[in-house]
């Protein structure tokens, strides 16, 4: 039997690939997986959340839905809302998450999961857009197919002005170009600006746009059974607090640091951090904790001042107490290398000491709170939470309880006594923000030990 010619083989291969490219996804049950389109940006989803794993509000919520259905998840990341709807209408995915609600009759949406205001953002030193008439002298960039793009075009019907629609990209990248003075203005939403403002504190909202954006899950018209299951899941997730907990996990810490504080951190990241970077990397290699977590903790404790000393006697870049330093055999708390190494070991020990039911990333938040309060006070707070019918394994729940430790009607019942639990909450939330900034601008160092002691 004669073999096909190389030319014929290429033709047959092309036909096979074209056929595969045109195929629609089968039912989730048959394949054992949900195929889900998602917007790839820090507000929704990131393929690499810092430890090589996908993360984000949408990722966690979809995984919870898939777990309930006993299915695996395969995400298809895209960069524009139009790509989301295209994949759904062509049957390439089972549904799209992070989809802006629209009047598109070819799609069926769940109820809104979260929303944001529409606005125009500029550099703080730019001539501000005070009203619609000012837009005639500005070029406004926007992601094509987004709710902000629709709002801009509605506004341009009465007051014409130049609009630049970006076909591929994301809001955070556009906002970065505004901060770098490469783009005059960007139309976006408040959720993206809130996240970007921590990275680029020179950004500011200069004009509100009419309307808002609501994000939901979008299904094709012939997939209503799966949509109804998703709607029921979303309703339960609102009722049992899952959506609130996920929102707190990814966005609850965003407004803790002022614009001035974020700007100072970025300046110190460039000027001070290089002096201690190797110390943080070495500590990460021995403990498995992401070096950027250690650096964020050190900044919260001392602003990267190796000689820092508090009125209560804690000292050094990691602000160790004398008792902790003695236990960790630190000879000189003002030696940055010794202090960072000991602080990292102490944080790792605290994480190991926590009960097993406290899962990531909450496990890290609890350990950071114990770094501030002491494990005895944290145990007392957890017991108090259980007595108040709060989940003592959830940071979202514990943030409500810890500030109560300064009130006599509560701390009188605690063996460890009074504590400034509110300060511990602020400390943890600040560390989270500093880490987010470092994670954007500083590369990760992956040590062989770095498997469990990460942010995600």
Buried (B, 14 or more C-beta within 10 A) or exposed (E): EEEEEEEEEEEEEEEEEEEEEEEEBEEBEEBEBBBBBBBBBBBBBBBEBBBEEBBBBBBBBBBBBBEEBEBBBBBBBBBBBBBBBBBBBEBBBBBBBBBBBBEEEEBBBBEBBBBBBBBBBBBEEBEBBEEBEBBEEBEBBBBBBBBBBBBBEEBBEEEEBEBBBBEEBBBBBBBBBBBEEEBBBBBBBBBBBBBBBBBBBBBBBBBEBEEBBBBBBBBBEEBEEBBEBBBEBBEEBEEEBBBEBBBBBBBBBBEBBEBEBBBBBBEBBEEBBEEBBEBBBBBBBEBBBBBBBBBBBBBBBBEBBBEBBEEEEBBBBBBBBEEBBEBBEBEEBBBBBBBBBBBBBBBBBBBEEBEEEBEBBBBBBBBBBBBBBBBBBBBBBBBBBEEEEBBBBBBBBBBEBBBBBBEEEBBEEBEBEBBBBBBBBBBBBBBBBBBBBBBBEBEBBBBEBBEEBBBB
